[in-house]
Amino acid sequence: MQKKELEKWALKIRSESLKMIHLSTGGHPGGALSIADILAVLYFHQLRVDPQDPEWEKRDRCILSKGHGCAALYAALGLKGYFPREEFTRFRRLDGLLQGHPSVSIPGIDAPSGSLGMGLSQGLGMALGARARGLDFRTYVILGDGDMQEGSTWEALMAGGHHRLSGLCAILDANGLQADGAVRDTMDIEPIVTKLEAFGWQVLEIDGHSIEQIVQALERAGGCKDRPSFLVARSLKGKGVSYMENRPQWHGTVRLTEENLKQALSELWA
């Protein structure tokens, strides 16, 4: 798929995410906006999946470990055709399909999320399972900065490197912010590239908003046959909306008003 088409899908993911969060009066807009480009490339270019057969055994797996950014994942899944887009209007409602964190009851969701730090271990198990069963599907895990502050993530990194799981690819949405402020002030994870390389992973540092760099990095990950790959995607929290960009208060604590939404959509589609 061409770059411009993928950029348009990313815009649609951002727009639908914000509409969902606005209607639900709750959600996490900043982190949803920062992963839109990654999700656009995964779901509309990279992943081997079939929305008409979500349980297809040979499908690629994709796990959103930073589950609070699920509005963006739901937008990608709905746009891909996993479920009717009308579900967007029932985000986080008791009568709706789309919960406040990913659940395997939702078509297209391969693993649930909750406390940060679970996703990479889940992906590790899937990649090991693929190897044991002789299947060639790939497993992708999208992590947030907070995931990298959890001990279980580092256990999975150690195991992934030890087992040389070339079918496993982790992607860090490295936007540098979390709920209470800057990651470096809460618990600094840098120098993250050096640390990851020490655990035996192929590490690729990219611009998390460059469609070209994301595509190229995923291709390199797929071509690496002797170890797992980790993409450190440098991103901007609230990407595309001026009053949200790089502002921790938009992590998930501020209500998205009608005026907020109108301005955001105007800026995204300008």
C-alpha positions as MATLAB code, in Angstrom:
seq = 'MQKKELEKWALKIRSESLKMIHLSTGGHPGGALSIADILAVLYFHQLRVDPQDPEWEKRDRCILSKGHGCAALYAALGLKGYFPREEFTRFRRLDGLLQGHPSVSIPGIDAPSGSLGMGLSQGLGMALGARARGLDFRTYVILGDGDMQEGSTWEALMAGGHHRLSGLCAILDANGLQADGAVRDTMDIEPIVTKLEAFGWQVLEIDGHSIEQIVQALERAGGCKDRPSFLVARSLKGKGVSYMENRPQWHGTVRLTEENLKQALSELWA';
ca = [
       0.000    0.000    0.000;
       1.234    3.484   -0.840;
       2.497    5.912    1.800;
      -0.330    8.422    1.232;
      -2.969    5.730    1.688;
      -1.412    4.616    4.964;
      -1.201    8.229    6.144;
      -4.924    8.568    5.430;
      -5.672    5.430    7.435;
      -3.678    6.903   10.315;
      -5.780   10.067   10.138;
      -8.960    8.002   10.205;
      -7.703    6.069   13.218;
      -6.937    9.323   15.038;
     -10.317   10.820   14.150;
     -12.375    7.800   15.142;
     -10.398    7.433   18.375;
     -11.199   10.976   19.427;
     -14.862   10.639   18.472;
     -15.112    7.495   20.604;
     -13.444    9.108   23.595;
     -15.642   12.196   23.279;
     -18.876   10.174   23.203;
     -17.835    7.982   26.115;
     -16.723   10.981   28.229;
     -13.648    8.936   29.116;
     -10.535    7.429   27.594;
      -6.893    8.124   26.861;
      -6.516   10.424   23.846;
      -2.804   11.252   24.091;
      -1.534    7.688   23.864;
      -4.122    6.720   21.248;
      -2.906    9.477   18.935;
       0.758    8.517   19.361;
       0.236    4.924   18.102;
      -2.043    5.698   15.137;
       0.717    5.551   12.517;
       2.035    2.256   13.888;
      -1.454    0.733   13.833;
      -2.127    2.018   10.323;
       0.980    0.274    8.980;
       0.306   -2.922   10.924;
      -3.363   -3.368   10.006;
      -3.383   -1.955    6.488;
       0.004   -3.138    5.264;
       1.825   -5.634    7.458;
      -0.381   -8.081    9.315;
      -1.517  -11.342    7.743;
      -5.067  -11.410    9.093;
      -8.627  -12.100    7.916;
     -11.355   -9.978    9.561;
     -13.944  -12.502    8.360;
     -12.110  -15.260   10.249;
     -10.656  -13.640   13.395;
      -9.631  -17.020   14.850;
      -7.718  -18.159   11.744;
      -4.907  -20.327   13.104;
      -2.237  -18.982   10.737;
      -2.985  -15.302   11.330;
      -0.363  -12.919   12.662;
      -0.966  -11.908   16.279;
      -1.008   -8.331   17.569;
      -1.115   -7.386   21.249;
      -1.646   -3.907   22.661;
       0.158   -4.088   25.983;
      -0.555   -0.391   26.687;
      -4.239   -1.258   26.754;
      -5.393    2.185   27.846;
      -4.721    3.308   24.245;
      -7.357    0.869   23.008;
      -9.519    3.497   21.257;
      -6.910    3.595   18.480;
      -6.791   -0.198   18.237;
     -10.593   -0.407   18.088;
     -10.604    2.239   15.371;
      -8.147    0.172   13.317;
     -10.118   -3.037   13.850;
     -13.450   -1.429   12.980;
     -12.054    0.248    9.881;
     -10.531   -3.101    8.876;
     -13.948   -4.757    9.138;
     -13.756   -6.876   12.283;
     -17.029   -5.470   13.628;
     -19.630   -2.825   12.624;
     -18.421    0.736   12.986;
     -21.605    1.532   14.899;
     -19.796    0.008   17.880;
     -17.595    3.113   17.965;
     -20.566    5.020   19.401;
     -20.841    2.557   22.316;
     -17.221    2.661   23.445;
     -16.936    1.965   27.200;
     -20.707    1.479   27.538;
     -22.393   -1.509   29.185;
     -24.462   -2.156   26.056;
     -21.431   -2.004   23.757;
     -18.763   -4.404   22.533;
     -15.719   -2.179   23.068;
     -14.476   -2.212   26.646;
     -12.154    0.268   28.335;
      -9.285   -2.210   27.915;
      -8.874   -4.845   25.177;
     -10.752   -8.101   25.819;
     -10.621  -11.345   23.861;
     -14.419  -11.170   23.598;
     -13.835   -8.503   20.909;
     -13.134   -9.829   17.388;
      -9.510   -9.180   16.436;
      -8.189   -8.954   20.002;
      -5.555  -11.636   20.619;
      -4.845  -10.945   24.294;
      -6.412   -8.929   27.114;
      -4.620   -6.137   28.933;
      -4.821   -4.659   32.387;
      -1.864   -3.793   34.557;
       1.072   -2.643   32.465;
       3.816   -5.162   31.743;
       1.687   -8.143   30.655;
       1.828   -7.872   26.870;
       5.361   -8.941   26.028;
       5.093  -12.104   28.128;
       1.854  -12.972   26.329;
       3.526  -12.374   22.974;
       6.496  -14.469   24.043;
       4.185  -17.400   24.747;
       2.485  -17.039   21.370;
       5.821  -16.949   19.551;
       7.022  -20.029   21.422;
       3.744  -21.742   20.591;
       4.143  -20.968   16.903;
       7.625  -22.489   16.910;
       6.472  -25.613   18.765;
       3.568  -26.172   16.366;
       5.530  -25.436   13.215;
       3.459  -22.382   12.306;
       4.947  -19.324   10.628;
       2.758  -16.556   12.027;
       4.462  -13.520   13.511;
       3.600  -11.912   16.837;
       3.701   -8.139   17.355;
       3.472   -6.428   20.750;
       2.917   -2.679   21.157;
       4.271   -1.383   24.464;
       4.227    1.972   26.201;
       6.959    3.648   28.232;
       5.262    2.440   31.403;
       5.590   -1.172   30.240;
       9.348   -0.696   30.292;
       9.208    0.124   34.004;
       7.733   -3.291   34.838;
       9.859   -6.265   35.859;
       7.791   -8.798   33.890;
       8.679   -6.972   30.676;
      12.384   -7.467   31.333;
      11.881  -11.153   32.137;
      10.184  -11.522   28.745;
      13.023   -9.630   27.075;
      15.548  -11.968   28.630;
      13.567  -15.057   27.581;
      12.967  -13.758   24.052;
      16.661  -13.184   23.524;
      17.586  -16.533   25.051;
      15.189  -18.465   22.811;
      16.104  -16.392   19.728;
      12.435  -15.895   18.870;
      12.708  -14.359   15.421;
       8.915  -14.519   15.059;
       8.483  -11.952   17.855;
       8.544   -8.197   17.242;
       8.030   -5.613   19.986;
       7.242   -1.975   19.220;
       7.730    0.692   21.877;
       5.566    3.794   21.636;
       8.312    5.939   23.147;
       6.460    9.218   23.648;
       8.311   10.041   26.865;
       5.237   10.845   28.954;
       2.997    8.955   31.342;
       0.080    9.800   33.608;
       2.062   11.819   36.148;
       4.541   13.528   33.858;
       7.802   12.773   32.089;
       9.055    9.194   32.070;
      12.575   10.395   32.907;
      11.257   11.905   36.162;
       9.101    8.929   37.166;
      11.552    6.116   36.365;
      13.962    6.768   33.538;
      14.244    3.908   31.030;
      17.135    5.324   28.996;
      19.493    4.377   27.465;
      16.805    1.985   26.206;
      18.514    0.956   22.948;
      21.714   -0.117   24.718;
      19.752   -2.074   27.320;
      17.656   -3.917   24.736;
      20.699   -4.828   22.652;
      22.290   -6.303   25.765;
      19.320   -8.688   26.011;
      20.059  -10.100   22.552;
      17.428   -8.338   20.451;
      17.794   -6.645   17.076;
      16.970   -3.032   17.965;
      15.808   -0.467   15.410;
      15.272    3.147   16.471;
      12.786    4.997   14.252;
      10.476    7.988   13.976;
       7.167    6.566   15.186;
       5.241    8.932   12.923;
       7.139    8.212    9.708;
       5.165    5.714    7.641;
       8.250    4.948    5.555;
      10.449    4.243    8.575;
       7.808    2.039   10.216;
       7.359    0.005    7.023;
      11.104   -0.392    6.520;
      11.709   -1.364   10.146;
       8.989   -4.026   10.056;
      10.497   -5.422    6.868;
      13.907   -5.625    8.546;
      12.320   -7.316   11.556;
      10.720   -9.903    9.290;
      14.050  -10.568    7.625;
      15.905  -11.188   10.879;
      16.011  -14.952   11.401;
      18.257  -15.398   14.434;
      16.727  -13.187   17.154;
      13.630  -11.164   18.060;
      13.287   -7.551   16.971;
      12.456   -4.438   18.975;
      11.396   -1.181   17.329;
      11.942    1.899   19.496;
       9.447    4.257   17.859;
      10.115    7.806   19.040;
       6.698    9.443   19.108;
       4.747   12.445   20.341;
       1.933   12.099   22.816;
      -1.203   13.670   21.351;
       0.318   13.704   17.843;
      -1.650   15.840   15.391;
      -3.618   17.954   17.869;
      -1.805   21.124   18.946;
      -3.298   21.479   22.425;
      -2.576   17.819   23.256;
       0.925   17.387   21.872;
       3.515   16.586   24.532;
       1.138   17.465   27.386;
       0.764   14.799   30.094;
      -2.660   16.082   31.191;
      -4.072   14.545   27.992;
      -2.900   11.095   29.005;
      -6.403   10.330   30.192;
      -7.605   12.683   32.911;
      -9.321   15.474   30.970;
     -12.770   15.235   29.374;
     -12.813   15.756   25.600;
     -15.531   18.382   25.073;
     -17.469   19.128   21.887;
     -15.271   22.167   21.298;
     -12.105   20.133   21.927;
     -13.239   17.541   19.396;
     -14.175   20.115   16.787;
     -10.767   21.784   17.005;
      -8.924   18.448   16.975;
     -10.704   17.189   13.847;
     -10.172   20.518   12.133;
      -6.426   20.343   12.783;
      -6.118   16.690   11.766;
      -7.823   17.175    8.419;
      -6.434   20.647    7.631;
];
